[in-house]
Amino acid sequence: MTFVTVQTLGPVAPLYLKSLMEIAGYIASALIGLSLGLIGGGGSILTVPVMVYLFGVNPLLATSYSLFIVGTTSFIGAFNNYRKHLVNLKAAFFFGATSIVTVFITRKFIIPVIPENIITFGGITITESFLTMVLFGLLMLVASVSMIRDRDEPGDAKECSDCIRFFKLFGYGIGIGLVTGFLGAGGGFLLIPALVFLIKLPMKKAVGTSLLIIALNSVIGFAGDLGHFLIDWPFLLTITLIAIAGVFTGGLVSKRIPGNSLKKFFGWFVLLMGIFIIIKEVFGNPAG
């Protein structure tokens, strides 16, 4: 059984159109890794839409695939940053202690019991797939604003080790875990501001630490999915390898491209994608 089908176009879709969409999906997978290598995040927010709209993967399964792809590529990015001494292990541990547990519980015990048809009113049925994509679209809108707006960043501020306290990060860690668990997104756009402003990490170290937390959350979340989904491993590993190649490529060219300008451009792209997803699901979906 394979999930690499274009379900949104129906069984009579022209073969060439299906092939073009799959090619676009592979290119987009490289761009996801490229974004991670260039600006330390952002690309993972596109993984679920790429899976759903270009490869035709079921939205809930797409969140599972996203966890694996995001987790693997983030580990690569975190390792590269660790070698440059740009990862705060204490902060990663304190954040991860709550967020990892939350992600695992969400994927292992909550996601499997959510019914396909969540609620019906006025003759309209809200399905699990519909709600997943609408929430993801809203998440993309929030992420895009975080990437677009200018923010004063203590880029070379002195690190505040006394600011890193477990209970200070407890609630925020649970929130990150819920976002990652339900929607399969890394949550870097939420993590980085928290690391910078709550515990005073310099921006570069916040990016590296965020990648490690994202990697741990995503991999543990995917582990919670095992046994609940039929995984198309050849397809999933192919996409992951393409994304990893993008990470290395982004790392090589990052010094030649202004990161802030790229981040804003990517933020506008994510904003448009989020609007597109919401419009498509609400006005083009019988469940909406």
HUMO-V409843 format. One record per residue. N is the residue number from 1. RES is the residue in one letter. D_LAST is the distance of its C-alpha to the last C-alpha in Angstrom with 1 decimal. Layout:
n = <N:N>
res = <RES:RES>
d_last = <D_LAST:D_LAST>
This chain:
n = <1:2:3:4:5:6:7:8:9:10:11:12:13:14:15:16:17:18:19:20:21:22:23:24:25:26:27:28:29:30:31:32:33:34:35:36:37:38:39:40:41:42:43:44:45:46:47:48:49:50:51:52:53:54:55:56:57:58:59:60:61:62:63:64:65:66:67:68:69:70:71:72:73:74:75:76:77:78:79:80:81:82:83:84:85:86:87:88:89:90:91:92:93:94:95:96:97:98:99:100:101:102:103:104:105:106:107:108:109:110:111:112:113:114:115:116:117:118:119:120:121:122:123:124:125:126:127:128:129:130:131:132:133:134:135:136:137:138:139:140:141:142:143:144:145:146:147:148:149:150:151:152:153:154:155:156:157:158:159:160:161:162:163:164:165:166:167:168:169:170:171:172:173:174:175:176:177:178:179:180:181:182:183:184:185:186:187:188:189:190:191:192:193:194:195:196:197:198:199:200:201:202:203:204:205:206:207:208:209:210:211:212:213:214:215:216:217:218:219:220:221:222:223:224:225:226:227:228:229:230:231:232:233:234:235:236:237:238:239:240:241:242:243:244:245:246:247:248:249:250:251:252:253:254:255:256:257:258:259:260:261:262:263:264:265:266:267:268:269:270:271:272:273:274:275:276:277:278:279:280:281:282:283:284:285:286:287:288>
res = <M:T:F:V:T:V:Q:T:L:G:P:V:A:P:L:Y:L:K:S:L:M:E:I:A:G:Y:I:A:S:A:L:I:G:L:S:L:G:L:I:G:G:G:G:S:I:L:T:V:P:V:M:V:Y:L:F:G:V:N:P:L:L:A:T:S:Y:S:L:F:I:V:G:T:T:S:F:I:G:A:F:N:N:Y:R:K:H:L:V:N:L:K:A:A:F:F:F:G:A:T:S:I:V:T:V:F:I:T:R:K:F:I:I:P:V:I:P:E:N:I:I:T:F:G:G:I:T:I:T:E:S:F:L:T:M:V:L:F:G:L:L:M:L:V:A:S:V:S:M:I:R:D:R:D:E:P:G:D:A:K:E:C:S:D:C:I:R:F:F:K:L:F:G:Y:G:I:G:I:G:L:V:T:G:F:L:G:A:G:G:G:F:L:L:I:P:A:L:V:F:L:I:K:L:P:M:K:K:A:V:G:T:S:L:L:I:I:A:L:N:S:V:I:G:F:A:G:D:L:G:H:F:L:I:D:W:P:F:L:L:T:I:T:L:I:A:I:A:G:V:F:T:G:G:L:V:S:K:R:I:P:G:N:S:L:K:K:F:F:G:W:F:V:L:L:M:G:I:F:I:I:I:K:E:V:F:G:N:P:A:G>
d_last = <29.1:27.5:24.1:25.0:23.0:20.6:17.9:15.5:18.2:19.0:22.5:24.2:23.6:27.0:28.8:29.9:26.3:25.5:28.7:28.0:24.7:26.5:29.4:27.0:25.7:29.3:30.1:27.2:28.5:31.9:30.4:28.8:32.3:33.9:32.0:33.0:36.6:36.7:35.1:34.8:31.0:27.8:27.3:25.8:22.6:22.0:22.7:19.3:17.7:20.9:20.6:17.0:17.2:20.9:22.0:19.0:19.3:16.8:15.2:17.1:20.3:19.9:20.3:23.4:24.8:24.2:26.3:29.1:29.1:28.9:31.5:33.9:33.9:34.1:37.1:38.8:38.2:39.3:42.5:43.4:43.0:45.0:47.9:48.0:48.1:44.7:43.1:43.8:43.9:44.3:41.2:39.2:40.6:39.8:36.2:35.8:37.4:34.4:31.5:32.6:32.8:29.4:27.8:29.6:28.8:25.1:25.0:27.6:26.8:23.4:21.0:22.5:21.8:18.1:16.6:14.1:12.1:12.3:11.5:10.7:11.1:11.5:10.7:7.0:7.5:6.6:8.7:11.4:10.8:7.3:9.0:12.1:11.1:9.6:12.8:14.8:13.9:15.0:18.0:18.9:19.0:21.4:23.4:23.8:25.3:27.7:28.8:29.3:31.1:34.9:36.1:39.6:40.2:43.5:43.9:47.5:47.6:49.7:47.8:47.7:48.3:48.7:45.1:43.7:43.4:41.3:40.2:39.4:36.8:35.7:32.6:31.5:31.9:29.6:26.9:27.4:27.4:24.0:22.4:24.1:23.5:19.8:18.8:21.9:22.9:26.6:26.3:29.3:28.1:28.3:31.4:33.6:33.6:34.4:37.2:38.6:38.5:38.7:41.4:42.8:42.5:43.4:40.5:41.7:42.2:38.9:37.2:39.3:38.7:35.0:35.0:36.9:34.6:31.5:33.4:34.4:31.0:29.3:32.0:32.2:28.4:28.6:31.6:29.5:27.2:30.1:30.2:26.4:25.5:27.4:28.3:29.2:32.1:33.5:30.3:29.6:33.2:33.3:30.4:32.1:35.4:34.1:32.5:35.9:37.7:35.6:36.6:40.3:40.0:38.3:41.1:43.8:42.6:41.4:44.7:44.5:41.2:40.6:38.0:36.9:36.2:34.3:32.2:31.2:30.4:28.2:26.5:25.6:24.3:22.1:20.8:19.9:18.2:16.2:15.0:14.3:12.2:10.0:9.9:9.4:6.5:4.6:6.5:7.6:5.3:5.3:3.8:0.0>
